[in-house]
Amino acid sequence: MLYSENELKKRLKAGCGLYYFYASDEALVRSAAQKAIHVLSEEDPESTTLDGPTPSVEEIVLAAGTISFFGGKRLVLMPLIKPSAYSDKDLQELCDTLADTENAVFVMTSVMEEKYGKLRPGKREQKLITACEKLGYCVQINKPSRTALQEMARQWAKETGASFAPGVEAQLLDRCGEDQFLLRNEIEKLAALADYGTITAERVSRLGTVTLDADTFDMVKLVTSGRTDQALKKLKTLLELQNDPIMITGALIGNYLDLYRAFLARKSHRAMADVAKDFGYTGKWNYRLGNAEQTAARFNRGQMEKSLRILQQLDLDLKGSKLDSDLLMQKALCELSLVRRGQ
């Protein structure tokens, strides 16, 4: 079952005894759980938190069996439990305990692996999901679309007393990514710096946090436009900020794979939306693939493939060579620039 705020309200009103939220993003499950906890705490403010990833059955029984001072059902919180970390025997006991407990309300969350844009619960995760679906409100929470994230950003800014200049919330997403914790923290920081007035494009550009992915794509655009000196300066800044060379290279490889996918889509006349779906870009496809589509137009197939081979060799050299990593990366950027010029 997928998450619905209206359905959550109905279950809370009906006195549901178990709430289990799972997603690929911790921010999503934490937000949903907090909404449930806020309502449940009004009825009986006493709660016990059993920190994950594997609360024991004994801990759960003890927490659930403790009589509430206020006379209601005790609220037992189990954040970020990890079903795959339980043995089959312990997981079965956990499911049995949840089913047998009558004087407690459980609020549970899990973060699960996502592949190609879809959540893929493992065998034990699916076992707990199936058990919880029979006992209460058990739901998967999907990532919000880019449009929804922009609306959330505007709402978060409004809550602080600030607002975005037109289109600036989209710029902020492009720079700091779609992690909701980071996004909300950035908005609170920028709102304070704007004296809780208007958050402008200039302020985001000058003071907003930038993800490594966005930084390396800026570097790719500099290389492909022939501004190698500026790309090398960007690399120097990233290294001075203690970014790991292998992580920088990994982000560069990801950027060039975006270019290659956009290039092939362009040649075969495929829509970018289809490419996004095939490779699980979810809500951010119009940022990553949209930028990649423009840059990929400067390449031919041979140049694209040679660029990927250069980056593959850089990755191997960084992991196995005794040469200075800074020099290896500078050399690779210069080689990428030469490829772009057809040399």
N, C-alpha and C positions, 0 to 999 in steps of 0.2 A: 504494500500500500504506500502511496506517495503522501507526503505531508500536506495537510490543509489546515490553515488557522481556524477556519470555521468549524471543522470537525474536531479540532483540539478543544475548542470552547464547549462543544456539545459533550465531549467525554468528561471534561472537568465538571460541568454542570451535573452530569449523570452520576458522578462519584466513582469513576473508573479507578481501579486499584493498581494499575501498572502503566507506565509510559516509557517506551524505548525508542530513542531517536538514533539513527545511524546515517552517516554520510562520509564523503571522502575529505571533507574540510571540517576541522575542529570548530571553527567559528559558527558554522551552520548548526551543529548539534548543540553547542553551548547556548546559542541564542534561543532555540526552540525550548530547550530544557528550562532556561531561566523564566520563560513565559509561563510554563506549567508550574514551576516552583513558586513563582510570585502569587499565583492564585491559591495553590495548595497551602501556602504558609499563612494565608489570611484565616483559614479555617482552624489550623493547628500549627503554631509557629515552631514547635519542637521538631528538630530533624537530626539525623545522624548521617555523616558523610563517610563512605567507605571508598578510599582512594584506590584506583585501579593499579595495574591492569587485571589482577586476579584476586578479588576479595574471596576469602575462604568461606565455605558454607557455614562454618562455626561463627564467623564474624557476622554474617548476614542473619543467621538465626538469633544471635544475641541482640543485634540492632533492632530487628523486627519484633522481638519479644519484649522489648523494654516498654513499660507502660508509660504513656504520655501523661504529663502533669495536667494537661488541659482536657483530658478525657477522650480525645479523638484518636484516630489512627496515626501512628507514628510515621513520619516522612523519612524514608531511607533513600539517600542519594548515592548513586554508583556511577560517577563520571569516568568516561574513557575506559571502560572495561574491554578486555581483549579476549574474545571467546577462543581464538586460535591458540592462546597460551595455556588454556586448561587441558587437562587430560580428558579422554572420553568419559571416564568414570566421574571425575569432578564436575564436568559440564552437565552430565545427567543429573547429578545431585543438585546442582545449581537450579536447573529447570524444575526439578521436583520441589525444591524449597520455595521457589517463586509461586508455584501452583498451590502449595499447602498453606501458605501464610495468609491469615485473615485480618490481622490487626495492624497492618502496615500498608503504606502506599509507596511504591517504588518508582523512582525516576532514574533511568539508565541511559547512557550514551556510549556510542562506539564510533571510532574512525576506521573506515575500511578502504582497501585498495581499489583504485580506479584504473581501468585499462581501456584505452581508446575511447575515452570520454564516458564510459559506463562503469557503474559500480559492479564489482565481481566478488560477492561474498563467498568465502571458502566453506568447506563442509561443516565445520563446527560453528562458524558464524551463521550459516543457514539454519542449523539446528536450533540455535538460540532464537533466531528470528521467528521460526515456525512456532516454537513454544510460546513466545511472547505475543504473537498474533492471536493465539487462543485465549490469552489471559487479559489483554488490555489493548491499549493504543500503541501499536508498533509500526513505525513508519520510516521510510527512506526519504531523506531530504536532498533534493537535487540542487546543484549550483544555480544561482540566479543568472539570468541572461545579462549581457552587457547593459542593455537598456534598463533592466531592473536595478543593476548596481549603480548606475548613474542616478536613478531616482532615490536609492538608499543614501547615496552620497549627499544629494541635495537635502534630504530629510535630516541627516546627521549634522550637516552644517546649520540647518535651521534650529536644531535643538540647542546649539551653542549660542545662537543669536546672530550667526553670520550667514552669508549667502555667497553663491558663486556668480561671477560674471558669466554671461552667456557662453556655453560651450566649454567652460574651464573644467567642469567635473570630468568630461571626457579626456581632457589633457592629463588630468591627475591620474586617471586609470591607466593611460598609456605609459606614464612614467613609473608608477609604483606597483602596477600589476593589480590582480584581483583578489589578493588575500584580504579578507574583510577586517581582520585585526589591524593589519598595517594600514589599510585604507582609512579606517576610523581614527587611528592614532594620528595619521597625517592630517586629517581634516581638523582635529582638535588643535594640533600644533599650528597649522596655517591660520585657523580662525583666531587664535590668540595673537599671532604675529600681525594679523590684519585688524587688531583691536576690535574683533567681533563685528567687523563691517563686511565689506565685499572682498572675497578672495579672487584676486586677479590672475591672469595668465602669466604676467611678469613675475608675480610672487611665487607661483608654482614652479616656474622655470628656474628661478634663482634659489629657492629654498626647499623645494620638495625633494623627498628621497627618491632616488632612481634605482630600479632593480638592475642586477647585473645583466639580465637579458636585454633590457632596454639600452643599457650602456654599450654592450657589445654590438647591438644592431646599429647604433650611431656610428660605431667604429667601422662596420661593414659599409655603411653608406659613404663614409669618408674615403675608404679604399676604392670603392667602385666608381666614385666620382673623380678619382685621380688626386685626392688631397691626402697623400700618404703621410706627409709631415704631421698633419693634424691628427691622423689616425695613430701615429706613433706617440704623440703627446697624450692622447686619450689612454693608450695602453700604459704609458708611464704613470699616469694618475691612478689608474686601477691597481697597478702593482704597489704604488706608494700607500694606497689605502688597505694594504695587506690582503687583497683578493688572491686566492690561490691560483697559480698559473694553469693548473689542470682544470679548475672550475671555469676560468675565463675561456679556455680552449673548448670546453664542453659547450658553453653558451654560444661560442662562435660557430661550432659545428651545427648546433641547433638552428642558428640563424641561416646558415648556408643550406641546410636541409629545407627550411621554409622557402628559400629562393628557388631551390631545385623543384620542389613540388609546385610552386607557382609557375615556374618556367614550363614544366611539362603540361600543366593545366592549360596554360596559354596556347601552347602548340597544338593541343588536342581539342581546343575550344570547349573545355569543361568549365562549369561555373565554380567560382571559389567556394560557394556554399557547399557544393558536393565534396570538394577537397577537404574542407573543414570537417565535414561529417565523417569522411573516410578515416581521417587521422586524429579525430578526437580533439579538435581545437576548442570545442564548446563555445562559450560566449565571447572569447577574445579573438576569434578568427578574423574579424574585420580589421583588427589592429595589426596582428602579426602577418597574416596573409595579404591584407590590403597593402601594407608597406612593402612586403616582399614582392608582390606583383609588379609594382612600379619599378623596383630596383632590378628585378629579374629581366626586364625588357632590354637591359644593356648587354646581356650575355647571349652567347650561342652555346649549344650543348657541350661542345668540347671544352670551352672555358669553365662551364659549371662543373664538369666532372674532374677537370684538372685541379680546380680549387678545392674540391672535397678530398682529393688525394693528398694535397699539401697539408690540409688540416688533420687528416688521418695520420700522416707521418709525424706532424708536430706532436700529436697526442702520444704516439709511440716513443718519440724522442724524450719528451718530458718525463715519461714513466721509466725510461731505461737508460738515458744518456747521462754522462757526468758533466756535460757542458752546461754553462750558465743558462737558466731557464729564461731570463730576460732577453738574452741574445737570441735564443732559439725562437722566441715569439716575435721579436723584431724582424728576424730573417723571414719568418713565415708571412708576416704582413707585407713585407717588400715583395715576396714571391707572388702573393695574391694580387698585389697591385700590378705587377708585370703581366700576369695572366689577363687581367682586365684590359690592358693596353695591347694585348695580342703579341707579346714578346716572349 
